[in-house]
């Protein structure tokens, strides 16, 4: 389970007073990176569909 968490949560050098704060900050960073990546993929898919499939 520990290895699975390390795959989805980035390690940050910044120290927090609470362990939960560090976990939330790391998870939020990973979530935002995933959101940006997924948005790029969807934009490319929509561009492809509009340009090549529907024309």
N, C-alpha and C positions, 0 to 999 in steps of 0.2 A: 504494500500500500504506500509505503514511503517513496518508493521509486516512481510510482504512478503520480503522486503529488508533485514530485520534482519535474516531471515532464510537462505539467500544465502550469506550474507556478514558477516564475523567475526568481532567482536569488538576488536580493539587493543588499548592498553593503551598509546602507543607512540603518541605524539602530532605533528602535521604537521602545517606548516605555512598556507597552503591552505586546505580547506575542500575537494576539489577534489583530492588532493594528498592522503589523508587518505582513501577516497573512492576507489581509484585505488589500493592502497596497500592492502586493505582488500579484494577487489574483486580478485586480483591476487593470494593472499593466498588461497582463496576458489577454484579458478580455478586450481591451481597446486595440491591441495588435491584431487579434482575431477579427474584430469588427472591421477594421480597415482592410485587411486581406480579403475578407468575404465580400466587402463592398466593391473592391476592384474586380474580383472574379465575376460578380453579378453585372457590373457595368460592361465588362467585356462580352459577357454572354448576351446581354440585351443589344449591344452594338452589332454583334455577329448576326443575331436573329433579324434585326431591322435591316441590316445592309445586304445580307446574302440570301436569307430564307424568304423574306417577305417581298423582295424586289423582283 
